Amino acid sequence: MSDATSPNETPGSPESPDFDAMTRDIAEVPAVEVIVTVAVNLMSAAAVKLGLTEDAEDHKDLDEARKLVHALAGLLDASTTEISSFHAAPLRDGLKSLQLAFREASLVPDEPGQGPGEKYTGPVYG
């Protein structure tokens, strides 16, 4: 039985992560950069789940997209005062684009204000 956390692995071996180095690395990253990186990852995942990529139909899943867009909206709502408008404005634009894409992809669109993330952003209209 091979397990990545086996007790006979030495620190720094390819099978086990070096948590000390990872902690040092993350400690050097400004909070704004972490927030923006997470937001971009949520945006990318939502775009894939909305079918906005080349293999659109292979990965399209509106239920999953709803969760990702909602999480992105919550993150942006919570962090707006913590990140500058330089970072926040394009993220908000991306969020709105995803919300509109979700509305267009839905067979039965949500009522205004009930779409993913609209709890945080207010109703999104095309």
C-alpha positions in Angstrom: 0.0 0.0 0.0 1.6 3.2 -1.1 0.5 6.4 0.6 1.8 10.0 0.1 1.9 10.4 3.9 3.8 7.2 4.7 6.0 7.6 7.8 9.2 6.3 6.0 9.3 9.2 3.5 11.9 11.8 4.1 11.1 15.5 4.1 11.7 17.0 0.7 11.2 13.7 -1.2 9.1 14.0 -4.4 6.3 12.2 -2.6 5.9 14.5 0.3 5.4 18.3 0.1 7.9 20.5 2.0 5.4 22.3 4.2 8.0 24.6 5.8 9.0 25.9 2.3 5.3 26.3 1.3 4.6 28.2 4.5 7.6 30.5 3.9 6.5 31.1 0.3 2.9 31.9 1.1 4.1 34.2 3.9 5.8 36.4 1.4 2.8 36.8 -0.8 0.7 39.9 -0.2 -3.0 39.3 0.8 -4.2 41.2 -2.3 -2.3 38.8 -4.6 -3.8 35.8 -2.8 -7.3 37.2 -3.1 -6.9 38.1 -6.8 -5.4 34.7 -7.5 -8.3 32.9 -5.9 -10.8 35.1 -7.7 -9.2 34.4 -11.1 -9.2 30.7 -10.3 -12.9 30.8 -9.5 -13.6 32.8 -12.7 -11.7 30.3 -14.8 -13.5 27.3 -13.3 -16.8 29.0 -13.7 -16.1 29.8 -17.4 -15.3 26.1 -18.0 -18.5 25.0 -16.2 -20.5 27.5 -18.2 -19.2 26.0 -21.4 -17.2 29.0 -22.5 -14.2 27.1 -23.5 -13.2 25.1 -26.6 -14.6 21.8 -25.3 -17.7 23.5 -24.1 -20.1 20.6 -24.0 -17.6 18.2 -22.4 -17.4 20.3 -19.2 -20.7 22.3 -19.1 -22.4 21.9 -15.7 -24.6 24.8 -14.7 -25.1 23.6 -11.2 -21.4 23.7 -10.6 -21.1 27.0 -12.4 -23.7 28.5 -10.1 -21.7 27.5 -7.0 -18.5 29.0 -8.5 -20.1 32.3 -9.5 -21.8 32.6 -6.2 -18.5 32.0 -4.3 -16.7 34.5 -6.6 -19.4 37.1 -5.8 -19.1 36.5 -2.1 -15.3 36.7 -2.2 -15.5 40.0 -4.1 -18.2 41.4 -1.9 -16.2 40.5 1.3 -12.8 41.8 -0.1 -13.9 45.0 -1.9 -12.7 47.2 0.9 -9.5 45.2 1.2 -8.3 45.4 -2.4 -7.8 48.5 -4.5 -10.3 49.4 -7.3 -7.3 48.7 -9.6 -7.8 45.0 -8.8 -11.5 45.0 -7.9 -12.9 46.7 -11.1 -11.8 44.0 -13.6 -12.8 41.3 -11.2 -16.3 42.8 -10.9 -16.5 43.1 -14.7 -15.5 39.5 -15.1 -18.1 38.5 -12.5 -20.9 40.4 -14.3 -19.9 38.7 -17.6 -20.1 35.3 -15.9 -23.5 36.1 -14.4 -24.8 37.2 -17.8 -23.4 34.1 -19.4 -25.1 32.0 -16.8 -28.4 33.7 -17.4 -28.0 33.1 -21.2 -27.1 29.4 -20.7 -30.0 28.7 -18.4 -33.0 27.0 -20.0 -35.2 28.6 -17.2 -33.5 31.8 -16.2 -33.6 32.9 -12.6 -35.8 35.8 -11.5 -33.8 39.1 -11.4 -31.8 39.1 -8.2 -32.0 35.3 -7.8 -29.2 34.4 -10.1 -25.8 33.2 -8.9 -24.0 35.9 -6.8 -26.9 38.4 -7.2 -27.4 38.2 -3.5 -24.1 40.2 -3.3 -24.2 42.2 -6.6 -27.9 42.9 -7.0 -29.8 41.9 -10.1 -27.8 41.6 -13.3 -29.5 42.5 -16.6 -28.2 42.0 -20.1 
